[in-house]
Amino acid sequence: RPQPSGKALGRAGAPKRRKTGPRAPTAPSVDDTVCHVCGDPSTAEGNDILLCETDHSPVMGYHQLCLWPPLLTIPDDDWYCPDCVFEREADSAVCQACGSPETTEGNDIVLCSSDHPHAVGYHQQCLAPPLPSIPDGDWRCPECMQQYRAEWADDVACPVCGSEEEADGNAIVLCDGAHPQLVGFHQKCLSPPLP
């Protein structure tokens, strides 16, 4: 499938997107752009700030590695931020599981908050386990959560004891529920404890 694309900010020789025409004296410049996720204006090789092609005020930028999933290469063409992709395609989303765009009461299509090149969504009842309500805030599709779990499973802290440390017979077991972030418990912190 096609990758999103855009222009980078901050790297020597990299194109910068500048608006044409007069600019109000108080308007922020492209050079003042900070990452919308982390708030940091700095860039590094492989972690430039991508600028959304939509005319946001102020200019909307994202570090490559602050996007989820991270965008490892700078696209050659236009690139739109996750909010713009979400808004542009929300009405045309189809369920990735069943292929239907139809919704019913209690079975809406929930859209993934990750940076997909198109809207990715699932009916509440097509998810396993089914999603009882539309979550407030971010929600990740099963594919993004699988990637997220693989990359971040070692950084999950048990909410009971607060520790990330694992020992023989006391591993952190990750919950398969539809949480906006990874949730896991030590085997011995569960009640009853898991063998």
C-alpha positions as CSV (number, residue, x, y, z in Angstrom):
1,R,0.0,0.0,0.0
2,P,1.3,3.5,-0.6
3,Q,3.1,5.3,2.1
4,P,2.2,8.8,3.3
5,S,4.6,11.5,2.0
6,G,5.7,15.0,2.8
7,K,8.6,17.3,3.4
8,A,11.1,17.4,6.3
9,L,12.2,20.3,8.4
10,G,15.6,20.8,9.9
11,R,18.0,18.7,7.9
12,A,20.7,20.4,5.8
13,G,19.4,20.6,2.2
14,A,16.0,19.2,3.1
15,P,13.0,21.0,1.6
16,K,11.0,23.3,3.9
17,R,7.4,24.1,3.3
18,R,6.8,27.8,3.3
19,K,3.4,29.4,2.7
20,T,3.4,31.8,-0.3
21,G,2.1,35.3,0.0
22,P,2.2,37.8,2.9
23,R,2.4,36.4,6.4
24,A,1.1,38.3,9.4
25,P,4.1,39.6,11.5
26,T,3.0,37.5,14.6
27,A,2.5,34.3,12.7
28,P,5.0,31.5,13.6
29,S,7.4,30.6,10.9
30,V,8.2,27.1,9.6
31,D,11.5,27.4,11.4
32,D,9.6,27.8,14.8
33,T,7.8,24.5,14.3
34,V,7.9,22.1,17.2
35,C,6.7,18.5,17.2
36,H,3.0,18.3,18.0
37,V,3.6,15.1,20.1
38,C,6.6,15.9,22.2
39,G,7.0,19.7,21.8
40,D,10.7,19.5,20.9
41,P,11.9,21.6,18.0
42,S,15.2,19.7,17.6
43,T,15.8,17.3,14.7
44,A,18.3,14.5,14.2
45,E,19.3,12.2,11.3
46,G,16.3,9.8,10.9
47,N,14.1,12.0,13.1
48,D,13.2,15.1,11.2
49,I,10.0,17.0,11.7
50,L,7.5,16.3,8.9
51,L,5.1,19.2,8.1
52,C,1.5,18.6,7.3
53,E,0.4,19.9,3.9
54,T,-2.9,21.3,5.4
55,D,-2.8,25.0,6.3
56,H,-2.7,24.7,10.1
57,S,-2.0,27.7,12.2
58,P,0.5,27.3,13.7
59,V,2.3,25.0,11.3
60,M,1.7,21.3,12.3
61,G,4.8,19.2,12.5
62,Y,5.6,15.7,13.8
63,H,9.0,14.0,14.4
64,Q,9.3,10.9,12.3
65,L,9.7,8.8,15.4
66,C,6.9,10.4,17.4
67,L,4.4,9.1,14.8
68,W,2.8,5.7,15.5
69,P,3.9,3.7,13.7
70,P,7.1,5.6,13.3
71,L,7.7,6.9,9.8
72,L,11.3,5.7,9.0
73,T,11.7,7.3,5.6
74,I,10.8,10.8,4.5
75,P,8.1,10.7,1.9
76,D,8.7,12.3,-1.5
77,D,5.2,13.7,-2.0
78,D,2.5,15.4,0.1
79,W,2.1,14.2,3.7
80,Y,-0.8,14.8,6.0
81,C,-0.8,14.6,9.8
82,P,-2.8,11.9,11.6
83,D,-5.6,14.4,12.5
84,C,-6.0,15.5,8.9
85,V,-6.1,11.9,7.6
86,F,-8.6,11.0,10.3
87,E,-10.9,14.0,9.4
88,R,-10.6,13.5,5.6
89,E,-11.4,9.8,5.6
90,A,-13.6,9.3,8.7
91,D,-16.8,9.3,6.7
92,S,-15.6,6.8,4.1
93,A,-14.1,4.3,6.5
94,V,-14.9,0.6,6.1
95,C,-14.4,-2.1,8.7
96,Q,-11.0,-3.9,8.1
97,A,-12.5,-7.2,9.5
98,C,-15.8,-7.5,7.5
99,G,-15.4,-4.9,4.8
100,S,-18.7,-3.1,5.5
101,P,-19.1,0.7,6.0
102,E,-22.5,0.2,7.6
103,T,-22.9,1.0,11.3
104,T,-25.7,0.4,13.8
105,E,-26.3,1.4,17.4
106,G,-23.5,0.0,19.5
107,N,-21.6,-1.2,16.5
108,D,-19.9,2.0,15.2
109,I,-16.6,1.9,13.3
110,V,-13.7,2.9,15.6
111,L,-10.8,4.5,13.8
112,C,-7.2,3.8,14.6
113,S,-5.3,6.9,16.0
114,S,-2.0,5.7,14.4
115,D,-0.5,7.3,11.3
116,H,-1.9,5.2,8.6
117,P,-1.9,6.5,5.0
118,H,-5.7,6.0,5.0
119,A,-8.4,5.6,7.7
120,V,-8.2,2.2,9.3
121,G,-11.2,1.2,11.4
122,Y,-13.1,-1.7,12.9
123,H,-16.7,-2.3,14.0
124,Q,-16.9,-2.5,17.7
125,Q,-18.4,-6.0,17.4
126,C,-15.8,-7.2,14.9
127,L,-13.0,-6.8,17.4
128,A,-11.9,-9.6,19.7
129,P,-12.9,-9.0,22.4
130,P,-15.7,-6.7,21.2
131,L,-15.3,-3.0,22.2
132,P,-18.3,-2.1,24.5
133,S,-18.0,1.7,23.8
134,I,-16.1,4.2,21.7
135,P,-13.0,5.0,23.7
136,D,-12.2,8.6,24.8
137,G,-8.8,9.6,23.3
138,D,-6.5,7.5,21.3
139,W,-7.3,3.9,20.2
140,R,-5.0,1.6,18.2
141,C,-6.1,-1.1,15.8
142,P,-5.1,-4.7,16.4
143,E,-2.2,-4.5,13.8
144,C,-0.7,-1.4,15.5
145,M,-1.2,-2.9,19.0
146,Q,0.7,-6.1,17.8
147,Q,3.6,-3.9,16.5
148,Y,3.4,-1.8,19.7
149,R,3.4,-4.9,21.9
150,A,6.5,-6.3,20.1
151,E,8.4,-3.1,20.4
152,W,7.4,-1.9,23.9
153,A,6.5,-5.0,25.9
154,D,9.7,-4.8,27.9
155,D,8.7,-1.3,29.2
156,V,5.4,-2.2,30.8
157,A,5.2,-1.7,34.5
158,C,2.9,-3.8,36.6
159,P,0.2,-1.4,38.0
160,V,0.0,-3.4,41.3
161,C,3.7,-3.3,42.3
162,G,5.0,-0.6,39.9
163,S,7.9,-2.7,38.7
164,E,9.0,-3.6,35.2
165,E,11.3,-6.3,36.4
166,E,10.6,-9.9,35.6
167,A,11.9,-13.0,37.3
168,D,11.6,-16.7,36.7
169,G,8.0,-17.6,37.4
170,N,6.9,-14.0,37.7
171,A,6.8,-12.6,34.2
172,I,4.6,-9.7,33.1
173,V,1.5,-11.0,31.4
174,L,0.1,-8.5,28.8
175,C,-3.7,-8.0,28.7
176,D,-5.3,-8.7,25.4
177,G,-8.1,-6.1,26.0
178,A,-8.6,-3.0,23.9
179,H,-6.6,-0.6,26.0
180,P,-5.2,2.6,24.5
181,Q,-1.7,1.5,25.9
182,L,-0.1,-1.7,27.0
183,V,-1.3,-3.1,30.3
184,G,0.3,-6.0,32.0
185,F,0.6,-7.6,35.5
186,H,3.2,-9.8,37.1
187,Q,1.9,-13.4,37.4
188,K,2.1,-13.2,41.2
189,C,0.5,-9.8,41.4
190,L,-2.8,-11.2,39.9
191,S,-5.5,-12.5,42.2
192,P,-5.4,-15.4,42.1
193,P,-1.7,-15.6,40.9
194,L,-1.0,-17.3,37.6
195,P,1.3,-20.4,37.8
